[in-house]
Amino acid sequence: MYYIVSIMGNDEIKGIKPLRQKALPAELRRALIQAREKRGWSQRDLGSRLSVGQRHISGIESGKIVPRYDTLLEFVRMLDRDLIMVPRALVPVVQSLIRDHLKDQPGEGEERPLYAADRDEDSSEEPRDEV
């Protein structure tokens, strides 16, 4: 991939993306915080499980620290999550599956038919023989 580089008068280089992000994306940080809080863990609790200090967890969650990949992977897995690589074209599909899963959490574990009947129809009634 080629980048067009223009040098400004104040020696700023434009058009080159930095190799390292300044912070994890806000959406990811919110998800990590929510997952930690859902477990009832404080930053200190999570830090002790990961063998890092509470300040490090706070820095990651606030965006002041960008963790190394292995640290982020441990962090995520400790919260019963995982990081996966998804082809960009499939991201909307995966997000939809996640939304559907989260929406169905209260009834998790229930078997449901693949194709649900219309809500207006009462599928639990036995067909009646008309005489």
C-alpha positions in Angstrom: 0.0 0.0 0.0 1.3 3.4 -0.9 0.7 6.6 1.1 0.8 10.1 -0.3 3.0 12.2 1.9 3.0 15.9 2.0 5.4 17.9 4.2 3.9 20.9 5.8 5.9 24.0 6.7 5.9 23.0 10.4 7.4 19.5 9.5 4.2 17.6 10.2 3.8 14.5 8.0 0.3 14.1 6.7 -1.2 10.9 5.3 0.7 8.3 7.3 -1.3 6.4 9.9 0.4 5.8 13.2 1.3 2.2 13.8 -0.1 2.1 17.3 -3.5 3.4 18.4 -3.6 6.1 21.1 -6.4 4.2 22.9 -8.6 1.2 22.5 -11.9 2.0 20.7 -14.4 3.5 23.1 -17.0 0.8 22.3 -14.5 -1.9 23.2 -13.6 -0.2 26.5 -17.3 0.2 27.4 -17.9 -3.5 26.7 -14.9 -4.5 28.9 -16.2 -2.3 31.7 -19.7 -3.7 31.4 -18.4 -7.3 31.4 -16.3 -6.6 34.5 -19.2 -4.9 36.3 -21.6 -7.7 35.3 -19.4 -10.1 37.2 -19.4 -7.8 40.2 -15.6 -7.3 40.0 -13.8 -4.1 40.9 -10.8 -3.0 38.9 -8.7 -4.3 41.8 -10.4 -7.7 41.6 -9.8 -8.0 37.9 -6.2 -6.7 38.3 -5.4 -9.3 40.9 -6.8 -12.1 38.7 -4.6 -10.9 35.8 -1.5 -10.1 38.1 -1.6 -6.4 37.2 -2.3 -3.4 39.3 -5.7 -1.6 39.6 -4.0 1.4 38.0 -3.3 -0.6 34.8 -6.9 -1.8 34.6 -8.1 1.8 35.1 -5.7 3.0 32.4 -6.9 0.5 29.9 -10.6 1.2 30.6 -10.1 4.9 30.5 -8.1 4.8 27.3 -4.9 6.2 28.8 -3.1 2.8 28.3 -3.1 0.7 25.1 -2.4 -2.8 26.3 -0.2 -5.3 24.4 -2.2 -7.9 22.5 -1.4 -10.7 24.9 -2.5 -8.5 27.9 -5.8 -7.6 26.1 -6.4 -11.2 25.2 -6.0 -12.2 28.9 -8.2 -9.3 30.0 -11.0 -10.3 27.6 -10.8 -14.0 28.3 -10.9 -13.4 32.0 -14.2 -11.8 31.4 -15.5 -14.9 29.6 -15.1 -13.2 26.2 -12.8 -13.7 23.2 -11.2 -11.8 20.4 -11.7 -13.1 16.9 -10.7 -12.0 13.5 -13.8 -11.6 11.2 -13.6 -10.6 7.6 -14.8 -7.0 7.4 -17.7 -7.9 5.1 -19.1 -10.2 7.8 -18.9 -7.8 10.7 -22.6 -6.7 10.3 -23.7 -10.3 10.4 -21.6 -11.1 13.5 -22.9 -7.9 15.2 -26.5 -9.0 14.4 -25.9 -12.4 15.9 -24.4 -10.9 19.1 -27.4 -8.5 19.4 -29.8 -11.4 19.0 -27.9 -13.4 21.6 -27.9 -10.6 24.1 -31.6 -9.9 23.5 -32.4 -13.6 24.2 -30.3 -13.8 27.4 -33.3 -14.3 29.9 -34.4 -17.4 28.1 -30.9 -18.7 27.5 -30.8 -22.5 27.3 -34.4 -22.9 26.1 -34.8 -24.7 22.8 -36.6 -22.7 20.2 -37.8 -23.7 16.8 -35.7 -22.3 14.0 -38.8 -20.8 12.3 -41.2 -19.4 14.9 -44.9 -19.4 14.3 -46.8 -16.1 14.0 -47.7 -14.7 17.4 -51.4 -14.5 16.5 -51.6 -18.2 16.0 -51.7 -20.4 19.0 -49.4 -23.2 18.0 -49.9 -25.1 21.3 -53.5 -26.1 20.5 -54.2 -29.5 19.0 -56.0 -29.5 15.6 -59.7 -30.0 16.2 -61.8 -32.4 14.1 -64.9 -30.5 13.0 -68.1 -32.6 12.9 
